[in-house]
Amino acid sequence: MDERQALSSFAALSQETRLAIVRALVVAGPEGLAAGVIAERMGVSATNVSFHLKELERSGLISQRRESRSIIYSASYEALADLIKFLMEDCCAGHPTIRKHVERADDCCIPADEGEVVA
């Protein structure tokens, strides 16, 4: 990810409703959510959510697909991962304490086996 793309992503996330939308879509998984469901969960009008969804899609953080009469939005996990990597690229500078936290962050999405809690 280059700096220009990172700035676009951060700009899109710097608004409360858009950040909440991305977080809801991350939780929803690859199945995503219909625009109407997103509007209802966010407590905003369809017009308002449409504006926010367009900004997030323009930044590359979410994508859309048509299913019958609905437009389904999903988080772009690759773009979100690239944004996190962009932030973390230069942070460690070889410092062991910081590196430990960055490396541990890779475990965040690994499902727990048989009730095991992933910290």
HELIX and SHEET records of a PDB file:
HELIX    1   1 GLU A    3  LEU A   13  1                                  11    
HELIX    2   2 GLU A   16  ALA A   28  1                                  13    
HELIX    3   3 GLY A   29  GLU A   31  5                                   3    
HELIX    4   4 ALA A   35  MET A   42  1                                   8    
HELIX    5   5 ALA A   46  SER A   59  1                                  14    
HELIX    6   6 TYR A   77  MET A   88  1                                  12    
HELIX    7   7 PRO A   96  ALA A  105  1                                  10    
HELIX    8   8 ASP A  106  CYS A  109  5                                   4    
SHEET    1   A 3 LEU A  33  ALA A  34  0                                        
SHEET    2   A 3 SER A  70  ALA A  75 -1                                        
SHEET    3   A 3 ILE A  62  GLU A  67 -1                                        
END                                                                             
